[in-house]
Amino acid sequence: MNWFHEWTDTLYNTFIVSDRYMVLIDGLGKTIIITIGALIIGVIIGTIIAIIKVAVDQNKPSFIGKTLDKICDLYLTVIRGTPVVVQLLISFFILFPSAKDGTWVAILTFGVNSGAYVAEVIRSGIMAIDKGQTEAGRSLGFSGFQTMQLIILPQAFKNILPAIGNEMIALLKETSVAGYVAVVEITKAGNQIKNTTYDQINPILLVALLYLVMVIGMTRLLGVLERRLRNSER
């Protein structure tokens, strides 16, 4: 049992002494804030882009419509064609060099990055809805915007909920690179404890465990939401 006592002593010296566990708690909070904030921005951007792309595909576009479509294509190409770490560095050191706190820069950057992927998910969800739904909405006197808002999007979001959940899980894990812009999220917090205590094992394992617990929790929450949505359709 000596190994157990040695291990517990190591844990105590690594996390309890000087209240180092508080660094992890604060980092966990930063990770959750960045993930939720970025997902909200990503869904908003993705929805707007998806609606523009669908409108251009299904209708004869005007000059403004074609221009917006080209802008969307450029955005999708640039964002999906460059690593999120590089985008984060560009945002912090070039676009917002005066930013004192990298948290909101990380939220914005991850949100813009996520929007490019969410856009394709939402667009596929909208395209999967039968065109008769749109025609039914228009026959009821709804405008194109009202039809999209009240009839098409609610059905599309039900269909793409699992994909949105997967994007949120991926986004959660991507936030581990936010430390590049002076954000002490959970990975950075674990690294700081490792460098301070010279314990090369326990901080890393604990960080991995925390990510695993969060992902399992999010997966189960998504499962509950999916079951409730299925039951509401019966």
Disulfide bonds with the S-S distance in Angstrom:
none
